[in-house]
Structure formats: structure tokens, C-alpha cells
Amino acid sequence: MKKIILLLWGLLLANCAAFGQYWDSFDYWNYLQVSNAFQNIVDQSKMITNLYQQSWDNFYKQQQENREKKHEEAWLNPDFQANILTEGNDKYYLSLSTDLQEDEFDVIWEYQLIRGTRKESIPDKFCSVSTNELTGTCSFSTEKVLVPGMRVIVKAKHTNRGIQVFEIPYKNTEAYNQFALACREKTAEVKRQQQENNRLYMEQMRMLQQMYQGQMNQSSPFGGGDSQYSPKKSDCSYCGGKGWVPGNKTPNYGGGSYWCDECNAKVPASHSHDQCPSCRGFGYINRAF
């Protein structure tokens, strides 16, 4: 039992010695500065997040008001941005956008039967509809199911105003050749405009990302530039920038003393210059500010 107690005491003393050595090498002031700097990051990040959320809320509110206003105008004066487009092979499709809601307009096709004609809403299986939640714009398109000889009618359900009619001429006519050429040119124009819109969108996203990154860099104590919070090298306060501290590790067999020019003092024969435990011999420490 006595040996166990002595062993425990020995371990405790060893741990205390190790902790003392660690504490001697620990630059508490630098640790405090870094800790404060990171707290500043957290506070600045919260501030930027709150500002961003507030800006988004205001933007979304403005968009909602614009959406409601455009819908009211479309209800009073129905309007459709519609085109018949093609990718060749005598197959066509309708591309349409409107500020009316999905259930407020109808797209009808009329085509020849053996006897007479048939007129009905284009079946859902041939259509796709989506609504932009931010702007409220409804986009409608058909598959490539429109063929020569068909007639397409677009109208608002609550009124006969705003009706648009598209007729695809029968094949082997001069009217059809002109119609097909106009559709190909319009399709190419629409695709170019879509590519340009996508480019502008990506450019806006890139600019927003750069702006946000710039705000984060300004708030960060480790950001670029000449920020007062950028890490800086400063002389180690423990060794005075020398990288070593006086010690007594030189073997001493005869005692005595001598003058040390670097220490500017008379020192014992065991005098030594040991590596600074704080800066690890570099002579400087990276401080937060």
C-alpha cells in the first residue's frame, strides 16, 4: 500500500512538473488576443447574417407586392407571351408565359378528323406547367406534338379578351414554307436569349458571392489587406526576441564563473543559452493584432 501511495505521489509530481513546463511555454496574452479575435469573427458573422436576412426579407416583400400587382393587371387585361417553335422534322411546340395563374387560362388545339374537326384543351400528358414562386410568372409548354394543319388557341378563362390564335399551315404550300422558316429563326432567337439570360444570372450570382466574401473578409480578423486584425509578427516577450533564455545546463566540473557578453553579466560556469519555450527559438510570435 505504501509503495502504491509513493507511486501515485510520483505521478502527481511528474504531472505538476509537466504542467509547469507547459505553462512556462504558454503565451497567455497571445492566446487571449486570438480568443478575442475569434469572438469578433462570430459577432461580425452574426451581424452580416442578420443584415443579409433583413435584405432578403425586404427584397422578397417587394417581389410579392410586384407579383400581386402584375397579376391584377393580367386579370384585367390578359396578356400572353407565346411562340410556336420547332427543331425541325415538321414537329412544333408551344412556349408560353403569363402573369395569370395556371388555372386562369386555357390552351386549346383544333385538328382535322376524317369527318370535320375536333377542338379541345390540349391534354395534360402533352403539357408542362411551372410557376416562378418569386415573380409569379407562369410558364407553359407543350411537347413536340403540334403538326401542320393544326390550330392553337390561347385564352383567359374568365374573358374572351387576350385571345391568341396560331395556325400551322398545311404542308406542301408556300405559306407552310414561310411559316417553317419563321419558326426556325424564332427558335434560334429564343435559345440565344435563354443563353444570355443564363449568363447574366450566373454573373449576378458571381458578383453576389464576391460581395459576400468581401464582407466576410472585412469582418474577419485574419482577412486580407491591411486590416488591424491581420496576424502580425512581434518579438517574443519571454526572450526579448533573442530566441533563447539563460539556463544552467552546461556541465560544470570545477565551478567558477565568467563574463557573458550576450547576457552582459557575470555568470556561473554552468551557464547556458537554452531554446525559448514560448517562441520555440524563432524569436517572434504571431499575434492576432
PyMOL commands that set and color helices and strands:
alter all, ss='L'
color gray80, all
select helices_A, chain A and resi 2-25+28-76+102-104+124-126+174-219
alter helices_A, ss='H'
color red, helices_A
select strands_A, chain A and resi 81-86+92-98+105-112+117-121+127-131+138-142+151-156+164-167+232-235+244-247+257-260+265-268+272-275+284-287
alter strands_A, ss='S'
color yellow, strands_A
deselect
rebuild
show_as cartoon
